Amino acid sequence: MYQTILDAMKALGETGLMFGSENPQKVKSDFQSALGNKLDQMTKSDGWILAATATTRTKRERFKTDSLSNEETIAIDVVGRHPSKRIVAIE
């Protein structure tokens, strides 16, 4: 999946899409949406289900973490699930 994520980001760059706005949060959500859509296109035939949770206006999915000393959970922007390969989370 790591190479697929890199390939999706490269493909986005090659399309010439520009992510720019006076609102930094909109830039972030536009990019997450485009990345989630591209990953969905690239992986759907392999059984992956991807969602850019921050851009679908649903509450972002939270996962337990020990990596942050001041937080017990982290909100993830793009989440992919596969029946046998588990979960991929991109923040």
Number of C-alpha atoms within 10 A of each C-alpha: 11 7 8 12 17 12 15 20 16 11 14 16 11 9 8 8 11 11 13 12 11 7 8 11 10 14 15 16 19 19 20 22 20 18 21 25 16 18 25 20 14 15 17 12 9 9 13 21 18 23 22 27 20 19 20 12 9 9 12 18 16 12 11 11 11 10 10 10 7 7 10 12 14 16 16 17 22 23 18 20 15 15 9 8 11 9 13 14 15 13 9
